[in-house]
Amino acid sequence: MNRKEKLYAIIEYFQQQQPAPETELNYKTEYELAVAVILSAQCTDKRVNIITPPLFQKFPDFSSMAKASVEEIFAFVKSCSYPNNKSKHLYALSLEITNNYSGKLPSDVETLTTLPGIGRKTAHVLVSVLHNEDVLAVDTHVFRVSHRIGIVNDKATTPLSVEKQIVENIIDKNILSTLHHWLILHGRYVCIARKPKCEECGIKHLCNYYKDIKK
């Protein structure tokens, strides 16, 4: 079975088991999603969902956050990973959106990735969730799971190369944003980093990692 065949076998499995996966971040507006995704870098969605309610109550939009200080923002996000950098990014992003984009988040990846705190992965999450764009966001879970299963090869050493290898094997690009959620959730609850739950995995028969540990 080549990588393309394996990828489609995995997609078929996920379609049967979880046909409509969604982000586990709690949000109501594009502002809230942007903030939550930035906070989620190297941090669990569970922790982010604890942090954001009081943060959003204090700062309900980009404009109100732009009027805050970095120190004020830090007080709300200090329990997440890298709070110093994230506080600075959230303030700078809010200022940029308020001053240069009339308080509205840009809807294209190219513009989003020029903004403070927004890299390619974050931009892809935003346009896929908010605008149903056919893109694949590659985070640590997607990167790990893709390598373990074997839907990318050893040359995929960066998130971008993982993205490119997967995308080139997908005929119907409409599945990309959904595939992102499937791989993240699989990595979060089954194919976890330190001790993957292989015996509980429904795709272990397709997995290179499982095949190797059973030799």
SERO-4910 file (N, C-alpha, C, O; in steps of 0.05 Angstrom, whole numbers):
BEGIN
 pado doro    nc1    nc2    nc3   cac1   cac2   cac3    cc1    cc2    cc3    oc1    oc2    oc3
  Met    A     17    -24      0      0      0      0     18     25      0     34     29     18
  Asn    A     14     42    -20     30     67    -20     18     88     -2     -3     84      9
  Arg    A     31    111      0     23    132     19     -5    143     11    -21    149     29
  Lys    A    -10    145    -14    -36    156    -23    -59    136    -15    -80    145     -5
  Glu    A    -54    111    -20    -75     91    -14    -79     89     16   -102     87     25
  Lys    A    -58     91     31    -60     91     60    -75    115     70    -92    113     88
  Leu    A    -70    139     59    -83    163     67   -113    161     63   -129    169     80
  Tyr    A   -121    150     40   -150    147     34   -163    126     51   -187    128     57
  Ala    A   -149    105     58   -159     85     76   -164     97    104   -184     91    117
  Ile    A   -146    115    113   -149    128    138   -173    148    138   -188    149    157
  Ile    A   -175    162    116   -197    181    113   -224    166    114   -243    175    126
  Glu    A   -225    143    100   -250    127    100   -257    118    129   -280    119    137
  Tyr    A   -237    110    144   -242    103    172   -253    126    188   -273    123    202
  Phe    A   -240    149    186   -249    172    202   -277    181    193   -293    190    210
  Gln    A   -283    180    167   -309    188    158   -331    171    171   -353    181    176
  Gln    A   -325    145    175   -344    128    187   -347    132    217   -368    131    229
  Gln    A   -324    137    230   -323    140    259   -331    167    269   -343    170    290
  Gln    A   -323    188    255   -328    215    264   -332    233    240   -314    248    232
  Pro    A   -355    233    228   -360    246    202   -358    277    203   -353    290    183
  Ala    A   -362    289    227   -362    318    228   -346    328    252   -357    339    271
  Pro    A   -320    325    251   -303    335    274   -301    365    274   -303    378    253
  Glu    A   -298    377    297   -296    406    300   -274    413    320   -265    396    335
  Thr    A   -265    438    319   -246    447    338   -257    445    366   -281    449    370
  Glu    A   -240    439    386   -249    437    414   -245    464    428   -250    466    452
  Leu    A   -235    484    414   -233    510    426   -261    524    427   -276    522    408
  Asn    A   -267    536    449   -292    550    452   -290    579    442   -272    594    450
  Tyr    A   -308    586    423   -307    613    412   -334    620    401   -350    602    395
  Lys    A   -339    646    398   -364    655    386   -359    674    363   -376    676    345
  Thr    A   -337    687    362   -330    707    341   -303    701    329   -288    685    340
  Glu    A   -297    714    307   -271    710    294   -249    720    313   -227    708    314
  Tyr    A   -254    741    328   -235    751    347   -229    730    368   -206    724    374
  Glu    A   -249    718    379   -246    698    400   -231    673    389   -214    662    403
  Leu    A   -237    665    365   -222    642    353   -193    649    349   -175    633    355
  Ala    A   -187    673    339   -160    681    334   -144    681    360   -121    671    361
  Val    A   -155    692    381   -142    693    407   -138    665    418   -116    658    427
  Ala    A   -158    648    416   -156    621    427   -136    604    412   -121    589    424
  Val    A   -134    607    385   -115    592    370    -86    601    377    -68    584    379
  Ile    A    -82    626    380    -56    636    387    -48    626    415    -25    617    419
  Leu    A    -66    626    433    -61    616    460    -56    585    460    -42    575    478
  Ser    A    -67    571    441    -66    542    441    -39    531    432    -34    507    435
  Ala    A    -21    548    422      5    538    414     20    527    438     25    541    458
  Gln    A     28    501    436     42    487    457     26    488    484     38    487    505
  Cys    A      0    489    481    -18    490    505    -43    474    498    -51    473    475
  Thr    A    -55    461    518    -78    445    512   -103    462    508   -105    484    519
  Asp    A   -121    452    492   -147    466    488   -162    469    514   -175    489    519
  Lys    A   -159    449    531   -173    449    557   -164    473    573   -180    487    585
  Arg    A   -138    478    574   -127    501    589   -136    527    576   -143    546    590
  Val    A   -135    528    550   -143    553    536   -173    559    542   -180    582    546
  Asn    A   -190    539    542   -218    543    548   -223    552    576   -245    563    582
  Ile    A   -204    547    594   -206    558    621   -198    587    622   -210    604    636
  Ile    A   -177    593    606   -166    620    606   -185    641    592   -188    663    602
  Thr    A   -197    633    570   -210    652    553   -236    665    564   -241    689    558
  Pro    A   -253    652    579   -278    665    588   -273    692    602   -285    712    595
  Pro    A   -256    693    623   -251    718    636   -236    738    618   -240    762    620
  Leu    A   -219    727    601   -204    745    582   -224    758    563   -221    782    558
  Phe    A   -243    743    552   -262    754    533   -282    772    547   -292    791    534
  Gln    A   -287    767    572   -305    785    587   -292    812    590   -306    833    588
  Lys    A   -267    812    596   -252    837    600   -246    851    573   -249    875    571
  Phe    A   -239    835    553   -232    846    527   -249    831    506   -240    811    496
  Pro    A   -272    841    499   -291    827    482   -285    829    452   -297    815    435
  Asp    A   -265    845    444   -259    848    416   -231    859    413   -218    866    432
  Phe    A   -222    861    388   -195    871    382   -191    900    393   -170    906    403
  Ser    A   -212    916    390   -210    944    398   -205    947    428   -188    963    436
  Ser    A   -219    932    444   -216    934    473   -189    922    481   -176    933    500
  Met    A   -179    901    468   -153    890    475   -131    909    466   -110    911    479
  Ala    A   -135    924    445   -115    943    435   -111    966    455    -90    979    455
  Lys    A   -131    971    471   -130    993    491   -118    983    518   -112    999    535
  Ala    A   -113    957    520   -101    946    544    -71    949    543    -59    958    523
  Ser    A    -58    940    564    -29    939    564    -21    909    562    -37    891    568
  Val    A      4    904    555     14    877    554     12    864    581      5    840    584
  Glu    A     17    880    602     16    869    629    -12    861    637    -16    841    651
  Glu    A    -32    876    628    -60    869    634    -68    843    621    -81    826    633
  Ile    A    -60    840    596    -66    815    581    -51    792    594    -63    770    597
  Phe    A    -26    796    602    -10    775    615    -24    764    639    -24    740    644
  Ala    A    -37    781    655    -50    773    679    -72    752    674    -77    735    691
  Phe    A    -83    752    650   -104    733    643    -93    708    631   -106    686    634
  Val    A    -70    709    618    -60    686    603    -36    673    616    -23    656    604
  Lys    A    -29    682    640     -4    673    652     -2    643    658     19    632    661
  Ser    A    -25    630    658    -25    601    664    -22    584    639    -21    559    640
  Cys    A    -19    596    615    -14    581    591     16    581    585     31    595    599
  Ser    A     24    566    566     52    565    559     61    591    545     45    603    531
  Tyr    A     85    599    549     97    623    537     79    647    540     73    661    520
  Pro    A     70    654    564     51    676    567     63    703    560     49    721    551
  Asn    A     89    707    564    101    733    557     99    738    527     90    760    519
  Asn    A    107    719    511    106    723    482     77    725    473     71    742    456
  Lys    A     60    709    483     32    709    474     18    735    482      1    745    467
  Ser    A     24    746    505     13    772    513     21    794    494      5    810    485
  Lys    A     47    794    487     57    814    468     44    810    440     37    830    427
  His    A     42    785    431     30    780    405      0    788    404     -9    800    385
  Leu    A    -14    782    425    -43    789    426    -47    819    426    -65    830    412
  Tyr    A    -30    833    441    -32    863    441    -25    874    413    -40    891    403
  Ala    A     -3    865    402      6    876    376    -14    869    354    -20    885    337
  Leu    A    -25    845    355    -45    837    335    -70    854    338    -80    864    317
  Ser    A    -79    858    362   -103    874    366    -99    903    356   -117    915    345
  Leu    A    -76    914    362    -69    941    353    -69    942    322    -80    961    310
  Glu    A    -57    922    310    -55    922    281    -83    919    268    -89    933    249
  Ile    A    -99    901    278   -126    896    267   -143    921    271   -158    929    253
  Thr    A   -141    934    294   -157    957    300   -149    981    283   -166    995    272
  Asn    A   -123    985    280   -114   1009    266   -114   1006    236   -118   1026    221
  Asn    A   -109    982    226   -105    979    197   -125    962    182   -126    961    158
  Tyr    A   -143    948    197   -162    930    185   -191    935    195   -208    917    193
  Ser    A   -195    958    206   -222    966    215   -234    946    235   -259    942    236
  Gly    A   -217    933    250   -226    914    271   -234    887    260   -244    870    276
  Lys    A   -230    882    234   -238    857    222   -213    840    215   -194    851    204
  Leu    A   -214    815    221   -192    797    215   -191    792    184   -212    786    172
  Pro    A   -168    795    172   -166    789    143   -174    760    138   -171    743    155
  Ser    A   -183    755    114   -194    728    108   -176    711     90   -183    689     83
  Asp    A   -152    722     83   -134    706     67   -108    699     82    -99    715     99
  Val    A    -97    677     75    -73    666     89    -50    685     86    -35    690    106
  Glu    A    -46    696     62    -22    712     58    -22    737     76     -1    743     87
  Thr    A    -45    750     79    -46    774     96    -44    765    126    -30    779    141
  Leu    A    -58    744    133    -58    735    161    -29    730    171    -22    736    193
  Thr    A    -13    717    154     14    710    163     33    733    165     55    730    174
  Thr    A     24    757    158     40    781    162     34    794    189     48    812    198
  Leu    A     14    783    203      5    795    228     20    783    252     28    760    251
  Pro    A     22    798    274     36    788    298     23    763    309     -2    763    312
  Gly    A     39    743    315     29    719    328     15    699    311      6    679    320
  Ile    A     13    705    284     -1    687    266     19    676    246     28    690    228
  Gly    A     24    650    248     41    636    229     23    620    210     -2    624    210
  Arg    A     35    604    194     20    589    173     -1    571    185    -24    570    176
  Lys    A      6    557    207    -13    538    219    -37    553    230    -60    545    224
  Thr    A    -32    575    245    -54    590    256    -72    602    234    -96    602    235
  Ala    A    -59    613    213    -74    624    190    -92    603    177   -115    608    170
  His    A    -81    579    174    -96    557    162   -120    549    179   -142    544    169
  Val    A   -116    548    205   -138    542    223   -160    563    220   -183    556    218
  Leu    A   -152    588    220   -172    610    219   -188    609    193   -212    611    193
  Val    A   -174    607    170   -189    608    145   -205    582    140   -226    583    126
  Ser    A   -196    560    151   -212    535    147   -236    535    165   -258    527    156
  Val    A   -234    544    190   -256    544    208   -276    566    202   -300    562    202
  Leu    A   -265    590    196   -283    613    192   -294    615    164   -316    625    160
  His    A   -278    606    144   -286    610    116   -287    585     99   -289    586     75
  Asn    A   -284    562    112   -285    536     98   -265    534     75   -270    521     55
  Glu    A   -242    546     79   -221    545     59   -209    516     59   -207    503     80
  Asp    A   -201    508     35   -190    481     33   -160    481     38   -144    480     19
  Val    A   -152    482     63   -124    482     71   -120    463     94   -139    455    108
  Leu    A    -95    455     98    -88    436    119    -70    450    139    -48    458    132
  Ala    A    -79    452    164    -62    464    185    -46    441    198    -57    421    206
  Val    A    -20    444    199     -3    424    211      9    433    237     26    451    238
  Asp    A     -2    422    259      9    428    285     26    404    295     31    386    279
  Thr    A     33    403    320     50    381    330     36    354    328     49    334    323
  His    A     10    354    333     -5    329    331     -6    318    303      0    295    298
  Val    A    -13    336    284    -14    328    256     14    318    246     16    298    232
  Phe    A     34    332    254     62    325    247     69    298    257     79    281    242
  Arg    A     64    293    283     71    267    295     55    244    283     67    224    276
  Val    A     29    247    282     12    226    272     18    219    243     18    195    236
  Ser    A     22    239    227     28    235    199     53    218    195     54    200    178
  His    A     74    223    211     98    208    210     95    179    221    104    160    209
  Arg    A     81    177    243     78    151    255     62    132    237     70    109    233
  Ile    A     40    142    226     24    125    209     39    118    183     38     96    174
  Gly    A     52    139    172     66    135    147     53    147    123     56    137    101
  Ile    A     38    168    127     25    182    105     44    204     94     37    217     74
  Val    A     67    207    107     89    224     96    114    208     99    115    188    115
  Asn    A    135    216     85    160    201     87    181    216    104    174    237    115
  Asp    A    205    205    106    225    217    123    235    244    113    248    259    128
  Lys    A    230    251     88    238    277     78    220    300     88    227    323     85
  Ala    A    198    293    100    179    313    111    188    321    139    178    311    159
  Thr    A    208    338    140    221    345    165    210    371    177    218    379    199
  Thr    A    193    385    163    181    410    173    151    409    170    140    393    154
  Pro    A    136    425    184    107    426    181     99    432    152     79    420    142
  Leu    A    113    449    138    107    456    111    110    432     92     94    427     75
  Ser    A    132    417     97    136    393     80    116    371     85    108    357     67
  Val    A    107    369    110     85    350    117     60    358    102     46    342     90
  Glu    A     54    384    104     30    395     90     31    389     61     11    379     49
  Lys    A     53    394     48     56    391     19     53    361     11     39    355     -9
  Gln    A     65    343     26     63    315     19     35    304     21     26    288      5
  Ile    A     21    313     42     -7    304     45    -25    316     24    -41    302     11
  Val    A    -22    342     20    -40    356      0    -36    345    -28    -56    343    -43
  Glu    A    -12    338    -35     -8    328    -63    -21    301    -67    -25    293    -90
  Asn    A    -28    287    -46    -41    261    -49    -71    263    -45    -85    242    -46
  Ile    A    -82    286    -41   -111    290    -37   -123    300    -63   -115    321    -73
  Ile    A   -141    285    -74   -154    293    -99   -175    314    -93   -176    336   -106
  Asp    A   -193    309    -74   -215    328    -67   -205    345    -44   -205    336    -21
  Lys    A   -197    369    -50   -185    387    -30   -205    395     -8   -197    405     13
  Asn    A   -231    390    -13   -251    397      7   -248    382     33   -258    391     54
  Ile    A   -233    360     32   -230    344     56   -208    354     75   -205    345     97
  Leu    A   -191    373     65   -167    380     80   -172    391    108   -159    383    127
  Ser    A   -191    410    110   -195    422    137   -207    401    156   -201    402    180
  Thr    A   -223    383    146   -234    361    163   -212    342    170   -211    332    193
  Leu    A   -194    336    152   -171    318    158   -154    330    180   -143    315    197
  His    A   -151    356    180   -136    369    201   -148    363    228   -133    356    247
  His    A   -174    364    231   -187    358    257   -184    329    264   -180    322    287
  Trp    A   -188    311    244   -185    283    249   -157    276    260   -155    262    280
  Leu    A   -137    286    247   -110    280    256   -103    292    283    -89    279    299
  Ile    A   -113    316    288   -108    329    314   -121    312    336   -109    306    356
  Leu    A   -146    306    333   -161    291    353   -149    263    357   -148    253    380
  His    A   -140    250    336   -128    224    338   -102    227    354    -95    210    371
  Gly    A    -87    248    349    -62    252    363    -66    260    392    -49    254    409
  Arg    A    -88    273    397    -94    283    424   -103    261    443    -97    261    466
  Tyr    A   -119    242    432   -131    222    449   -122    193    445   -126    176    462
  Val    A   -111    187    422   -102    159    416    -72    158    411    -57    145    425
  Cys    A    -63    171    390    -35    171    382    -20    192    397     -7    210    385
  Ile    A    -21    191    424     -9    211    441     22    209    440     33    189    432
  Ala    A     35    231    448     63    234    443     80    213    458     96    199    445
  Arg    A     77    210    484     96    193    499     89    163    499    107    147    497
  Lys    A     63    157    500     56    129    501     30    125    485      8    124    497
  Pro    A     32    122    459      8    120    442     -8     95    450      2     74    457
  Lys    A    -35     99    448    -53     77    456    -59     60    432    -81     59    422
  Cys    A    -38     45    423    -40     30    399    -62      9    399    -76      4    379
  Glu    A    -66     -4    422    -86    -26    424   -114    -15    420   -133    -30    413
  Glu    A   -118     11    426   -145     23    422   -149     35    395   -171     44    388
  Cys    A   -128     35    379   -128     50    353   -142     34    331   -136     10    327
  Gly    A   -160     47    318   -175     34    296   -160     33    270   -170     20    250
  Ile    A   -137     46    268   -122     45    243    -94     34    247    -76     38    231
  Lys    A    -91     18    268    -64      7    274    -55    -12    252    -31    -15    247
  His    A    -74    -25    238    -67    -43    217    -54    -28    193    -42    -40    175
  Leu    A    -57     -2    193    -46     15    171    -21     30    180     -8     43    164
  Cys    A    -14     27    205      6     44    217     35     33    217     39     10    225
  Asn    A     54     48    207     82     40    206     93     37    235    108     18    240
  Tyr    A     86     55    252     96     54    280     87     29    294    104     15    307
  Tyr    A     62     21    291     51     -3    304     65    -27    292     72    -46    306
  Lys    A     69    -27    266     82    -50    253    110    -53    263    120    -76    267
  Asp    A    124    -31    268    152    -32    278    154    -43    306    171    -59    312
  Ile    A    135    -34    324    137    -43    352    128    -72    355    134    -84    376
  Lys    A    115    -82    335    106   -110    337    125   -130    324    121   -154    324
  Lys    A    147   -119    313    167   -137    301    181   -154    322    198   -170    315
***
